[in-house]
Every structure is written in C-alpha cells, then in structure tokens.
Amino acid sequence: QTNAKTQRDLEKREREVLAAGTRVLTSFNNQNPPKFRGDGGLAAADLWLQAMEKKLGGLQKPWQRR
C-alpha cells in the first residue's frame, strides 16, 4: 500500500507541475512574444534575445507562486 500511495503522490505532483508549466506557457504566448526569423544577422538576434528576456522576466514562475 505504501508503494501505491507513493506512486499516486508522484503522479499527482507530476500533473500539478505539468499544469503549472502549461499556465506559464499560455501566459507567455498571450503576450505576443517577438518571433525570430533568422534574418538580420547578429544584431537582430541580439535584439530578439533582449526582447525575449524582457518578456520572460515579467512572468511569474510556478515555483514563485504561494
């Protein structure tokens, strides 16, 4: 019984983590993040990366929720 309960607890935690990740991804996508198309060279890539970091910085991570 102990092994079965442990397995159920692990599966429940896995579902919770997956749901939290899904919420974060949905929230991020709702912010219409910039798309990188691969053109424009290093300068364009750097600007895209900076924009992505700014968008990601505004998200609340699942492990920060209490």
N, C-alpha and C positions, 0 to 999 in steps of 0.2 A: 504493500500500500504506500509506503514511503516513496519508493521509486516512481510510482504512478503519480503521486501528488507533486513530486519534484518536476516530473515531465510536464504536467499540466501547468505548473507555475512558470516554467521556462517558455512554454508555448504562449501563455498569456502575455508574458513580458515581451516576447518577440513580436506579437501582434501590436502591442502598445508602441513599441519602437517604430515599427513599420508605419503605423497610423500617424505618429508624430512627424516622421520624415515626409510623408505624403502631404501633411498640412504645410510644412515649411516649403516644399517644392511648389505647391499650389500658390502659396502666398508670394513666393518669388516670381512665379510666372505671371501673376496678376499685376506685377509692377512693370510689365513690358520691358524686360531687360534688353539691352542692346545686342544685336546679332553681329557676330564676326564672320565675315565672308571670305577672309583670307587675302584680300587685296589691300593695297595701300602700304605695304611694307612694314618695317619695324615700328615706325611712328604710329601707324594706325593700330597695330597690335597693342602697343603700349597704352594708347588712349582707351581702347576697348577694355583692357585689363583694369585700368583705373576706374572706369565706369562700373565694371562688374564688382570690383571691391567695394565701391560706394554703395551699390545696391545690396550686396550681401551684408555689409556692415549694419544696415538698418533692420535686418531681420532678427527676430528673437529666436534663438536656438532652442530646440526642445529641452535640452538639459538645463537651460536657464529658467524654465517655467517652474513655478512653485505655487 
